[in-house]
Amino acid sequence: MQMATLRFRPQYHTPNLKSAKLLRPFGRKSLQCSLIGQQQVEEVSRFTEEENALINALIGIQGRGRSASPPQLQAVERAVQALEGLKGLPDPTGSSLIEGRWQLMFTTRPGTASPIQRTFVGVDFFSVFQEVYLRTDDPRVSNIVKFSDAIGELKVEAVASIKDEKRILFQFDRAAFSFNFLPFKVPYPVPFRLLGDEAKGWLDTTYLSQSGNIRISRGNKVIKAGSLISTGLANSTSNLFIAQGLRTISCNAIVQGTTFVLQKETELRQRLLSVISNGREVMQAIDEFLALNQSKAKSELELLEGEWQMIWSSQEETESWIENAAKGLMGKQIVRPNGDLKFLVDIFFGFRFSMLGKYEKSGFNTYDVTMDDAAIVAGPYGIPAEMETKFKIELLYTDEKIRITRGYNKILFVHVRVDGTLQK
C-alpha cells in the first residue's frame, strides 16, 4: 500500500531560550534552582492534602476539560465534593483572600458550549482569568482572556456587591480589547444596558482555602452564543470550572448551579504544563523543573502503566508521519505491566496507526524498547505495515500524572496520563 507522506512537527521547540516563567507564581519572583531545598518545602506546604487531590486530578486534562475522559471528570468531581464538604473559610466574601486574580483551569464540557466559549476556554494557548475586588469605591468582578504577552487581552467587567457571607451579586456593564500594538482600547460590541437582567448574576463561594489559593464557587450564569465566555452548559445544572489565579469570563445569560474551581497559585507541574501550552521557553522550564525534583530524578524510577499522551517533544528534524509514529514521536503510548507497549496515533476519519511491541528494563531508569507489529486500523479492520523500531527510553521524571523522558535519538518528551487511573 502506497502511503502519502505527511510531515509531523513537534508542538514546540525553543532554541536560544531566555529566562523561563515556570517557577513564578502570581506576584512572586521566579524561583531559582540554587534554592531547591527550601523552595520544595514551600511548594509542598502551600496546599492541603485534599487540595492536592484536586490539583492532581487536573494534571493531564487539556483544553480545561475539553479532552477529559470520564474517569478524569469523575476524579475532579470527587475532589471538588471533598473540598466543599470541608467548608473552608466560613465567611469567604468577608475575607480579603477572595480578592485578587484567579486563573481558569477546568470546565466540564467547554466543547458543547457556544462557539465563542469553545474558542477561548478550550484552547490552552489562551489564559483565562477573573479578578475580584470588593473592598474599593468601585467593587468589581472582571473576566479576562489573555491572548499572549505580545497581543493583549479581552476584559469584561461587572459591578459587584456582597449579599451575604457566600454570595456576590454582579452586573456586567463594560468590556474592551486591549491590544499591545494599539495605544487605545477597542470596545467589545455587547449592549450591556439593553440586556437588563440578562447581564445580572450571582456567585456563591462554596470553598475558599485557608491559604487563599483555591476557591470553588457556584453561580447562576452561563454565557450564551453572543457572549464572551460561559461557565458551563446552557442545559446543565452541575457544570464544573476549575481556575488558577483567575476566574472565568462571562457576559450574558447563565444557568443555575454552574460550578467553578479557581486557583491563585499553582504547583510546579501545573506551571510546567502552562509553559508547554504557551510554547515559549519550554526547554529551560523543563531544566528548572528537573532541577527542583533532583531527589526524585536520583531515585529508581519505573515506567508506569497507563495511557500517556505526548504533549511536547524537542525534535527539530521531521520524517514521514508513519516513521515518526513508529518511533513514539506522536500520539499515545499505552504501557501495560507485563512488558507490552502500544503506540496509537489518530490519523483522520476514524483511521489510526497502531504499533505493538515490548519494553524491558536495561539499567538505572532506562528501558530497551522493540516495536515490531504495526498496522493502519479502521474499526475492526487493519492493514499490516512491515516495520521495526528499536530504541532506549530514559526516565528523567515520572509520577502518576506526568512523565519526562529521553527517547528515540535522545529526543526529549513530555507525556501526561489521560486514562484517569492512578498507580498503587
Secondary structure, DSSP 4 states (H G I P E B T S, - for coil): -PPP--B---S----S-----TT--TTSPPP-GGGHHHHHHHHHHTS-HHHHHHHHHHTT--GGGTT--HHHHHHHHHHHHHHHHH--SS-GGGSGGG-EEEEEEEES-GGGS-HHHHHHHT-TTSEEEEEEE-SSSS-EEEEEEEEETTTEEEEEEEEEEE-SSSEEEEEEEEEEEEETTSSSEEE----HHHHGGGGEEEEEEEEE-TTSSEEEEEES----TTSS--SS-TT-S--EEEESSS-----S---TTEEEEEESS--HHHHHHHHHHHTSSHHHHHHHHHHTTHHHHTS------EEEEEEEE---S--BHHHHHHTT-SSEEEE-TTSEEEEEEEEETTEEEEEEEEEEEEETTEEEEEEEEEEEEETTEEEEE---EEEEEEEEEE-SSEEEEE-GGG-EEEEEE-S-----
